[in-house]
Amino acid sequence: MTTEIKTRPDGSIDTAHYMKIGRQMRSDQAMTLLTGGARKEERPRRKPRALFSFL
């Protein structure tokens, strides 16, 4: 990350920019937690199972 703060033309901090970055980081973290750290193309394929395997 840079140490320079992104500002809007009026001189105020560009909060939309930082909220966008935060949302992307939160999304990446959620995907990491849900997939066990592996991306979809890296996960091993599971064998398909019958819906009612107990019958």
mmCIF file as gemmi writes it, N, C-alpha and C atoms, coordinates in Angstrom:
data_model
loop_
_atom_site.group_PDB
_atom_site.id
_atom_site.type_symbol
_atom_site.label_atom_id
_atom_site.label_alt_id
_atom_site.label_comp_id
_atom_site.label_asym_id
_atom_site.label_entity_id
_atom_site.label_seq_id
_atom_site.pdbx_PDB_ins_code
_atom_site.Cartn_x
_atom_site.Cartn_y
_atom_site.Cartn_z
_atom_site.occupancy
_atom_site.B_iso_or_equiv
_atom_site.pdbx_formal_charge
_atom_site.auth_seq_id
_atom_site.auth_asym_id
_atom_site.pdbx_PDB_model_num
ATOM 1 N N . MET Axp A 1 ? 0.822 -1.18 0 1 0 ? 1 A 1
ATOM 2 C CA . MET Axp A 1 ? 0 0 0 1 0 ? 1 A 1
ATOM 3 C C . MET Axp A 1 ? 0.866 1.243 0 1 0 ? 1 A 1
ATOM 4 N N . THR Axp A 2 ? 0.348 2.298 -0.569 1 0 ? 2 A 1
ATOM 5 C CA . THR Axp A 2 ? 1.102 3.538 -0.606 1 0 ? 2 A 1
ATOM 6 C C . THR Axp A 2 ? 0.857 4.336 0.663 1 0 ? 2 A 1
ATOM 7 N N . THR Axp A 3 ? 1.774 5.204 0.993 1 0 ? 3 A 1
ATOM 8 C CA . THR Axp A 3 ? 1.612 6.057 2.164 1 0 ? 3 A 1
ATOM 9 C C . THR Axp A 3 ? 0.953 7.372 1.79 1 0 ? 3 A 1
ATOM 10 N N . GLU Axp A 4 ? 0.816 7.649 0.506 1 0 ? 4 A 1
ATOM 11 C CA . GLU Axp A 4 ? 0.163 8.869 0.059 1 0 ? 4 A 1
ATOM 12 C C . GLU Axp A 4 ? -1.351 8.677 0.095 1 0 ? 4 A 1
ATOM 13 N N . ILE Axp A 5 ? -2.068 9.621 0.69 1 0 ? 5 A 1
ATOM 14 C CA . ILE Axp A 5 ? -3.516 9.528 0.812 1 0 ? 5 A 1
ATOM 15 C C . ILE Axp A 5 ? -4.164 10.083 -0.444 1 0 ? 5 A 1
ATOM 16 N N . LYS Axp A 6 ? -5.079 9.312 -1.008 1 0 ? 6 A 1
ATOM 17 C CA . LYS Axp A 6 ? -5.779 9.745 -2.217 1 0 ? 6 A 1
ATOM 18 C C . LYS Axp A 6 ? -6.846 10.758 -1.83 1 0 ? 6 A 1
ATOM 19 N N . THR Axp A 7 ? -6.832 11.897 -2.505 1 0 ? 7 A 1
ATOM 20 C CA . THR Axp A 7 ? -7.806 12.944 -2.221 1 0 ? 7 A 1
ATOM 21 C C . THR Axp A 7 ? -8.614 13.283 -3.469 1 0 ? 7 A 1
ATOM 22 N N . ARG Axp A 8 ? -9.766 13.902 -3.229 1 0 ? 8 A 1
ATOM 23 C CA . ARG Axp A 8 ? -10.619 14.368 -4.312 1 0 ? 8 A 1
ATOM 24 C C . ARG Axp A 8 ? -10.161 15.774 -4.725 1 0 ? 8 A 1
ATOM 25 N N . PRO Axp A 9 ? -10.692 16.265 -5.843 1 0 ? 9 A 1
ATOM 26 C CA . PRO Axp A 9 ? -10.272 17.602 -6.302 1 0 ? 9 A 1
ATOM 27 C C . PRO Axp A 9 ? -10.507 18.71 -5.278 1 0 ? 9 A 1
ATOM 28 N N . ASP Axp A 10 ? -11.483 18.546 -4.38 1 0 ? 10 A 1
ATOM 29 C CA . ASP Axp A 10 ? -11.739 19.595 -3.384 1 0 ? 10 A 1
ATOM 30 C C . ASP Axp A 10 ? -10.811 19.489 -2.174 1 0 ? 10 A 1
ATOM 31 N N . GLY Axp A 11 ? -9.936 18.476 -2.164 1 0 ? 11 A 1
ATOM 32 C CA . GLY Axp A 11 ? -8.955 18.333 -1.097 1 0 ? 11 A 1
ATOM 33 C C . GLY Axp A 11 ? -9.351 17.361 -0.004 1 0 ? 11 A 1
ATOM 34 N N . SER Axp A 12 ? -10.595 16.881 -0.008 1 0 ? 12 A 1
ATOM 35 C CA . SER Axp A 12 ? -11.017 15.929 1.019 1 0 ? 12 A 1
ATOM 36 C C . SER Axp A 12 ? -10.566 14.516 0.643 1 0 ? 12 A 1
ATOM 37 N N . ILE Axp A 13 ? -10.52 13.653 1.632 1 0 ? 13 A 1
ATOM 38 C CA . ILE Axp A 13 ? -10.09 12.27 1.418 1 0 ? 13 A 1
ATOM 39 C C . ILE Axp A 13 ? -11.122 11.545 0.562 1 0 ? 13 A 1
ATOM 40 N N . ASP Axp A 14 ? -10.66 10.807 -0.408 1 0 ? 14 A 1
ATOM 41 C CA . ASP Axp A 14 ? -11.543 10.066 -1.319 1 0 ? 14 A 1
ATOM 42 C C . ASP Axp A 14 ? -11.98 8.777 -0.633 1 0 ? 14 A 1
ATOM 43 N N . THR Axp A 15 ? -13.045 8.878 0.172 1 0 ? 15 A 1
ATOM 44 C CA . THR Axp A 15 ? -13.506 7.724 0.942 1 0 ? 15 A 1
ATOM 45 C C . THR Axp A 15 ? -14.055 6.62 0.04 1 0 ? 15 A 1
ATOM 46 N N . ALA Axp A 16 ? -14.649 6.97 -1.086 1 0 ? 16 A 1
ATOM 47 C CA . ALA Axp A 16 ? -15.182 5.958 -2.004 1 0 ? 16 A 1
ATOM 48 C C . ALA Axp A 16 ? -14.065 5.04 -2.504 1 0 ? 16 A 1
ATOM 49 N N . HIS Axp A 17 ? -12.912 5.615 -2.756 1 0 ? 17 A 1
ATOM 50 C CA . HIS Axp A 17 ? -11.762 4.835 -3.216 1 0 ? 17 A 1
ATOM 51 C C . HIS Axp A 17 ? -11.359 3.803 -2.159 1 0 ? 17 A 1
ATOM 52 N N . TYR Axp A 18 ? -11.276 4.243 -0.904 1 0 ? 18 A 1
ATOM 53 C CA . TYR Axp A 18 ? -10.85 3.341 0.161 1 0 ? 18 A 1
ATOM 54 C C . TYR Axp A 18 ? -11.936 2.334 0.528 1 0 ? 18 A 1
ATOM 55 N N . MET Axp A 19 ? -13.204 2.712 0.401 1 0 ? 19 A 1
ATOM 56 C CA . MET Axp A 19 ? -14.282 1.752 0.642 1 0 ? 19 A 1
ATOM 57 C C . MET Axp A 19 ? -14.262 0.664 -0.425 1 0 ? 19 A 1
ATOM 58 N N . LYS Axp A 20 ? -13.967 1.03 -1.668 1 0 ? 20 A 1
ATOM 59 C CA . LYS Axp A 20 ? -13.878 0.045 -2.749 1 0 ? 20 A 1
ATOM 60 C C . LYS Axp A 20 ? -12.753 -0.954 -2.474 1 0 ? 20 A 1
ATOM 61 N N . ILE Axp A 21 ? -11.618 -0.461 -2.037 1 0 ? 21 A 1
ATOM 62 C CA . ILE Axp A 21 ? -10.485 -1.339 -1.707 1 0 ? 21 A 1
ATOM 63 C C . ILE Axp A 21 ? -10.862 -2.266 -0.55 1 0 ? 21 A 1
ATOM 64 N N . GLY Axp A 22 ? -11.521 -1.713 0.472 1 0 ? 22 A 1
ATOM 65 C CA . GLY Axp A 22 ? -11.927 -2.515 1.625 1 0 ? 22 A 1
ATOM 66 C C . GLY Axp A 22 ? -12.921 -3.602 1.256 1 0 ? 22 A 1
ATOM 67 N N . ARG Axp A 23 ? -13.868 -3.284 0.389 1 0 ? 23 A 1
ATOM 68 C CA . ARG Axp A 23 ? -14.841 -4.287 -0.052 1 0 ? 23 A 1
ATOM 69 C C . ARG Axp A 23 ? -14.162 -5.411 -0.818 1 0 ? 23 A 1
ATOM 70 N N . GLN Axp A 24 ? -13.204 -5.064 -1.667 1 0 ? 24 A 1
ATOM 71 C CA . GLN Axp A 24 ? -12.494 -6.09 -2.43 1 0 ? 24 A 1
ATOM 72 C C . GLN Axp A 24 ? -11.678 -6.985 -1.495 1 0 ? 24 A 1
ATOM 73 N N . MET Axp A 25 ? -11.022 -6.384 -0.503 1 0 ? 25 A 1
ATOM 74 C CA . MET Axp A 25 ? -10.242 -7.17 0.453 1 0 ? 25 A 1
ATOM 75 C C . MET Axp A 25 ? -11.152 -8.099 1.266 1 0 ? 25 A 1
ATOM 76 N N . ARG Axp A 26 ? -12.328 -7.596 1.667 1 0 ? 26 A 1
ATOM 77 C CA . ARG Axp A 26 ? -13.279 -8.42 2.421 1 0 ? 26 A 1
ATOM 78 C C . ARG Axp A 26 ? -13.791 -9.568 1.563 1 0 ? 26 A 1
ATOM 79 N N . SER Axp A 27 ? -14.053 -9.282 0.287 1 0 ? 27 A 1
ATOM 80 C CA . SER Axp A 27 ? -14.518 -10.321 -0.627 1 0 ? 27 A 1
ATOM 81 C C . SER Axp A 27 ? -13.45 -11.395 -0.824 1 0 ? 27 A 1
ATOM 82 N N . ASP Axp A 28 ? -12.203 -10.964 -1.005 1 0 ? 28 A 1
ATOM 83 C CA . ASP Axp A 28 ? -11.1 -11.919 -1.17 1 0 ? 28 A 1
ATOM 84 C C . ASP Axp A 28 ? -10.952 -12.8 0.067 1 0 ? 28 A 1
ATOM 85 N N . GLN Axp A 29 ? -11.071 -12.195 1.25 1 0 ? 29 A 1
ATOM 86 C CA . GLN Axp A 29 ? -10.929 -12.962 2.487 1 0 ? 29 A 1
ATOM 87 C C . GLN Axp A 29 ? -12.07 -13.962 2.635 1 0 ? 29 A 1
ATOM 88 N N . ALA Axp A 30 ? -13.295 -13.557 2.297 1 0 ? 30 A 1
ATOM 89 C CA . ALA Axp A 30 ? -14.43 -14.475 2.386 1 0 ? 30 A 1
ATOM 90 C C . ALA Axp A 30 ? -14.244 -15.654 1.436 1 0 ? 30 A 1
ATOM 91 N N . MET Axp A 31 ? -13.778 -15.391 0.231 1 0 ? 31 A 1
ATOM 92 C CA . MET Axp A 31 ? -13.543 -16.475 -0.72 1 0 ? 31 A 1
ATOM 93 C C . MET Axp A 31 ? -12.45 -17.416 -0.219 1 0 ? 31 A 1
ATOM 94 N N . THR Axp A 32 ? -11.426 -16.87 0.401 1 0 ? 32 A 1
ATOM 95 C CA . THR Axp A 32 ? -10.358 -17.704 0.954 1 0 ? 32 A 1
ATOM 96 C C . THR Axp A 32 ? -10.909 -18.604 2.055 1 0 ? 32 A 1
ATOM 97 N N . LEU Axp A 33 ? -11.756 -18.052 2.916 1 0 ? 33 A 1
ATOM 98 C CA . LEU Axp A 33 ? -12.333 -18.851 3.997 1 0 ? 33 A 1
ATOM 99 C C . LEU Axp A 33 ? -13.272 -19.921 3.462 1 0 ? 33 A 1
ATOM 100 N N . LEU Axp A 34 ? -14.072 -19.581 2.454 1 0 ? 34 A 1
ATOM 101 C CA . LEU Axp A 34 ? -15.051 -20.528 1.921 1 0 ? 34 A 1
ATOM 102 C C . LEU Axp A 34 ? -14.417 -21.63 1.082 1 0 ? 34 A 1
ATOM 103 N N . THR Axp A 35 ? -13.34 -21.335 0.394 1 0 ? 35 A 1
ATOM 104 C CA . THR Axp A 35 ? -12.731 -22.316 -0.498 1 0 ? 35 A 1
ATOM 105 C C . THR Axp A 35 ? -11.543 -23.02 0.137 1 0 ? 35 A 1
ATOM 106 N N . GLY Axp A 36 ? -11.234 -22.708 1.359 1 0 ? 36 A 1
ATOM 107 C CA . GLY Axp A 36 ? -10.103 -23.348 2.023 1 0 ? 36 A 1
ATOM 108 C C . GLY Axp A 36 ? -8.768 -22.872 1.479 1 0 ? 36 A 1
ATOM 109 N N . GLY Axp A 37 ? -8.736 -21.697 0.91 1 0 ? 37 A 1
ATOM 110 C CA . GLY Axp A 37 ? -7.494 -21.124 0.428 1 0 ? 37 A 1
ATOM 111 C C . GLY Axp A 37 ? -7.17 -21.435 -1.015 1 0 ? 37 A 1
ATOM 112 N N . ALA Axp A 38 ? -7.934 -22.292 -1.659 1 0 ? 38 A 1
ATOM 113 C CA . ALA Axp A 38 ? -7.661 -22.648 -3.053 1 0 ? 38 A 1
ATOM 114 C C . ALA Axp A 38 ? -8.69 -21.992 -3.963 1 0 ? 38 A 1
ATOM 115 N N . ARG Axp A 39 ? -8.242 -21.531 -5.086 1 0 ? 39 A 1
ATOM 116 C CA . ARG Axp A 39 ? -9.164 -20.976 -6.071 1 0 ? 39 A 1
ATOM 117 C C . ARG Axp A 39 ? -9.901 -22.11 -6.756 1 0 ? 39 A 1
ATOM 118 N N . LYS Axp A 40 ? -10.979 -21.777 -7.439 1 0 ? 40 A 1
ATOM 119 C CA . LYS Axp A 40 ? -11.833 -22.786 -8.041 1 0 ? 40 A 1
ATOM 120 C C . LYS Axp A 40 ? -11.056 -23.702 -8.979 1 0 ? 40 A 1
ATOM 121 N N . GLU Axp A 41 ? -10.175 -23.148 -9.823 1 0 ? 41 A 1
ATOM 122 C CA . GLU Axp A 41 ? -9.452 -23.971 -10.783 1 0 ? 41 A 1
ATOM 123 C C . GLU Axp A 41 ? -8.366 -24.825 -10.125 1 0 ? 41 A 1
ATOM 124 N N . GLU Axp A 42 ? -8.021 -24.522 -8.878 1 0 ? 42 A 1
ATOM 125 C CA . GLU Axp A 42 ? -6.98 -25.267 -8.184 1 0 ? 42 A 1
ATOM 126 C C . GLU Axp A 42 ? -7.541 -26.397 -7.316 1 0 ? 42 A 1
ATOM 127 N N . ARG Axp A 43 ? -8.852 -26.363 -7.027 1 0 ? 43 A 1
ATOM 128 C CA . ARG Axp A 43 ? -9.447 -27.377 -6.162 1 0 ? 43 A 1
ATOM 129 C C . ARG Axp A 43 ? -9.572 -28.709 -6.888 1 0 ? 43 A 1
ATOM 130 N N . PRO Axp A 44 ? -9.349 -29.795 -6.191 1 0 ? 44 A 1
ATOM 131 C CA . PRO Axp A 44 ? -9.548 -31.106 -6.826 1 0 ? 44 A 1
ATOM 132 C C . PRO Axp A 44 ? -11.025 -31.341 -7.093 1 0 ? 44 A 1
ATOM 133 N N . ARG Axp A 45 ? -11.323 -31.993 -8.185 1 0 ? 45 A 1
ATOM 134 C CA . ARG Axp A 45 ? -12.714 -32.275 -8.537 1 0 ? 45 A 1
ATOM 135 C C . ARG Axp A 45 ? -13.216 -33.439 -7.714 1 0 ? 45 A 1
ATOM 136 N N . ARG Axp A 46 ? -14.437 -33.324 -7.232 1 0 ? 46 A 1
ATOM 137 C CA . ARG Axp A 46 ? -15.048 -34.398 -6.463 1 0 ? 46 A 1
ATOM 138 C C . ARG Axp A 46 ? -15.855 -35.293 -7.385 1 0 ? 46 A 1
ATOM 139 N N . LYS Axp A 47 ? -15.973 -36.544 -6.981 1 0 ? 47 A 1
ATOM 140 C CA . LYS Axp A 47 ? -16.791 -37.475 -7.748 1 0 ? 47 A 1
ATOM 141 C C . LYS Axp A 47 ? -18.263 -37.142 -7.515 1 0 ? 47 A 1
ATOM 142 N N . PRO Axp A 48 ? -19.065 -37.16 -8.555 1 0 ? 48 A 1
ATOM 143 C CA . PRO Axp A 48 ? -20.494 -36.89 -8.356 1 0 ? 48 A 1
ATOM 144 C C . PRO Axp A 48 ? -21.136 -38.015 -7.543 1 0 ? 48 A 1
ATOM 145 N N . ARG Axp A 49 ? -22.058 -37.649 -6.682 1 0 ? 49 A 1
ATOM 146 C CA . ARG Axp A 49 ? -22.744 -38.63 -5.858 1 0 ? 49 A 1
ATOM 147 C C . ARG Axp A 49 ? -24.222 -38.655 -6.213 1 0 ? 49 A 1
ATOM 148 N N . ALA Axp A 50 ? -24.83 -39.779 -6.004 1 0 ? 50 A 1
ATOM 149 C CA . ALA Axp A 50 ? -26.264 -39.9 -6.237 1 0 ? 50 A 1
ATOM 150 C C . ALA Axp A 50 ? -26.998 -39.094 -5.162 1 0 ? 50 A 1
ATOM 151 N N . LEU Axp A 51 ? -28.112 -38.521 -5.532 1 0 ? 51 A 1
ATOM 152 C CA . LEU Axp A 51 ? -28.871 -37.703 -4.593 1 0 ? 51 A 1
ATOM 153 C C . LEU Axp A 51 ? -29.377 -38.535 -3.415 1 0 ? 51 A 1
ATOM 154 N N . PHE Axp A 52 ? -29.867 -39.744 -3.705 1 0 ? 52 A 1
ATOM 155 C CA . PHE Axp A 52 ? -30.362 -40.632 -2.666 1 0 ? 52 A 1
ATOM 156 C C . PHE Axp A 52 ? -29.501 -41.899 -2.644 1 0 ? 52 A 1
ATOM 157 N N . SER Axp A 53 ? -28.307 -41.787 -2.129 1 0 ? 53 A 1
ATOM 158 C CA . SER Axp A 53 ? -27.379 -42.91 -2.135 1 0 ? 53 A 1
ATOM 159 C C . SER Axp A 53 ? -27.751 -43.998 -1.127 1 0 ? 53 A 1
ATOM 160 N N . PHE Axp A 54 ? -28.646 -43.679 -0.193 1 0 ? 54 A 1
ATOM 161 C CA . PHE Axp A 54 ? -29.035 -44.661 0.82 1 0 ? 54 A 1
ATOM 162 C C . PHE Axp A 54 ? -30.095 -45.635 0.319 1 0 ? 54 A 1
ATOM 163 N N . LEU Axp A 55 ? -30.689 -45.405 -0.854 1 0 ? 55 A 1
ATOM 164 C CA . LEU Axp A 55 ? -31.72 -46.307 -1.384 1 0 ? 55 A 1
ATOM 165 C C . LEU Axp A 55 ? -31.139 -47.504 -2.063 1 0 ? 55 A 1
